[in-house]
Amino acid sequence: MSDAPSPARWTLVVHGGSGAFARGLLSEAEDAGARAGLSAALAAGAAILSAGGASLDAVEAAVRVLEDDPHFNAGRGAVFTYDGTNELDAAIMDGESRAAGAVTGVTRTRNPVSLARAVMERSDHVLLSGPGADAFSAAHGLEQADAGWFALPERRRQLDELKAAGDDAAFDHGMKYGTVGAVAADTHGHVAAATSTGGLTGKRWGRIGDTPLIGAGTFADDRACAVSATGSGEYFIRVGAGHEIAARVRIGGETIEAAADAVIEEVGEIGGVGGVIVVAPDGSGGWSFNTPGMYRGLATQDGDHDVAIYGDE
Ligand code: ASP
């Protein structure tokens, strides 16, 4: 018998946001469309991982599919700001090197996750914002899109509804359409995470959520796990959710399931709602959420390819 270590097993977990959606709230078309989108994202990432590709490539590919899919609040179909624009946030992190890149408030890049990757690989920085990030994108030849590509009538209607309700804080607590994200472990034993969002409907004053903040909404470390979050970002920032889960695993020796559950509980204790997807270098993976539902999917080397929306499935 050979004592060579067996190759690591690949696993991919994706999410399309968590929220207050209970059964019956989504139309049949919305439900089926979201499931098809999650499945397509799993297929895109699984194609890379099953061929021995890198987790970093897989999470980028999966998130790009979800950004282009209007069912989700990222890229095309992003929610509107209070001022009627779409301002996009994204991040990516490589667990092997702990290299990371992120952007916030970008308006012209078709796939913000790829812009985040360009920041990671082609700049000395981790986080670029607003017009500067848009300029970096154009200068580095990323595919540009008109405002009309991102802006869909249904999301405009949601902003109008929010404003009509007279909510001065203009904070969309329902979050029916969520952020997207992916975490993966590859056959080389490396993990990666990526997250992309339009943020919250009605966001204003340059509000930035947890998604592009490394250690909050996005984190990856081969010594522990990769994490992508969704939910009320302010609370995930305050808990340092992504890093906290990884720290519990790395320093505390907790399983990823226990660490994710404990941190989601902490988020809940201070008033936050949402969820995380997590994967470890050994290929174990899963999620934790305190909302009625979370769009999610899991694919593994063992042939799993499952998507789910509601908490009871
Ligand atoms: N976490 C995102 C944010 O706060 C929103 C979401 O996940 O739906 O910007």
Boltz pocket constraint, residues with backbone or C-beta under 6 A from the ligand:
constraints:
  - pocket:
      binder: B
      contacts: [[A, 17], [A, 18], [A, 73], [A, 175], [A, 177], [A, 178], [A, 179], [A, 197], [A, 198], [A, 199], [A, 200], [A, 208], [A, 209], [A, 210], [A, 211], [A, 217], [A, 229], [A, 230], [A, 231], [A, 232], [A, 233], [A, 234]]
      max_distance: 6.0
